[in-house]
Amino acid sequence: MPRQASLLVLALGALLLAAPAHADDSDPASECLAKPTLPLPTCVPAQGPAEHTLVTLERAQAWVRAEQFALAARSLAECQRRLAGSTDVGLLVRVRSLEAEALLGLSQTPAAEAAFRAAFELWASERALSWIRQLPSGEASQRSIQQASDAAARAVLLLAESHWRMPAAGPPPFARAAAPQPFAPRRDTELSPRQRTIREAWAKRLRAAFLRHYQEQIAPWLVREHATIEAAEREFEQVYLVPPVAAPPWRVAVAANIGFLWGRFMVWQRAIDASCGVACDEVRTNAYYGTFDDSWEPDRQRARSAFEACIALSRKYRVLSEYTLACESWLAQNFRSDHASEEELMPTAHWTTTEPMPASAPSPR
């Protein structure tokens, strides 16, 4: 008999916990909030616009994770209308940030960018400061402030990623001459003096064409791309300005994104001469490594510094995310003598996995 009573209590508790998930989304009266009561959590009816919005936020987060962006956007827009005139700035910031993420998922980029900016500007305004000052002291208030700060940081990060994580075009391609290498695939030692002279003349013409291409198209592109990446870096660093202070997971994400940008730029520069092919083989030892290599090495070091900052922050604050593993993977591939593989950074008892990463981590290059 006691065993049957225990099973009955567990079944009732499961029903209470499942009530929000099975509630009718169109009926506000069916919305309820889970309360951490003992011995089992209870589900109490939501009272007032703020509590109804909290329920909708939980549902909308699940919808966004399930890529049901249209449903999330409609529900969050209704929340904003419901909160018209509300003084709860933290809740408004969370709603606007999540709505912007849903709009971004619907490819409504201009509307999403406007909502992201609105969320951050609201959190950085005097109105938010006044809201924080009037909050009572206690753990609940600190949690509300942190949730709003995370939403604002998420908005700034996603806004920057929407600008700079788009697939970018590489350097202008070199249109190699239509004529193939003479007498390919025979080696020079297998050719007669006349044939070697013909091949050398072909290689000389190709190298001259590649040099003109580099001076007229590649060099200006490098200057433009360098300035573009520096502008992107400044935009990502806006996350650091989110008050009161950006949480460690967001700082890790910023460092990873900056490293990804410089790392991609470095890869492009290292591959610039690939289109020249075998015609440039004999000049690589003097021209290539004397000029081109010197140009991309500082960018390689900037990528390294950003990825190392990502790893240092992860270790300092014991935070592990996909960004952390992407940073370590890049360093292990490009600086093998100084950095181990990512298997050595798998979670241990003193690490904390984090979920609020907004997008897939940058692919190590």
Secondary structure, DSSP 8 states (H G I E B T S, - for coil): -HHHHHHHHHHHHHHHHHHHHHS-TT-GGG-EEEE--SSS-EEEE--HHHHHHHHHHHHHHHHHHTT-HHHHHHHHHHHHHHTTT---HHHHHHHHHHHHHHHHHTT-HHHHHHHHHHHHHHHTSHHHHHHHHTS-SSHHHHHHHHHHHHHHHHHHHHHHHHHHSS----S------SS--TTTT--GGGS-HHHHHHHHHHHHHHHHHHHHHIIIIIHHHHHHHHHHHHHHHHHHGGGGGSSS---HHHHHHHHHHHHHHHHHHHHHHHTGGGGGGGGGGGGIIIIIIIIIHHHHHHHHHHHHHHHHHHHHHHHHHTEE-HHHHHHHHHHHHH-TTT---GGGG---TT-EE-----S------
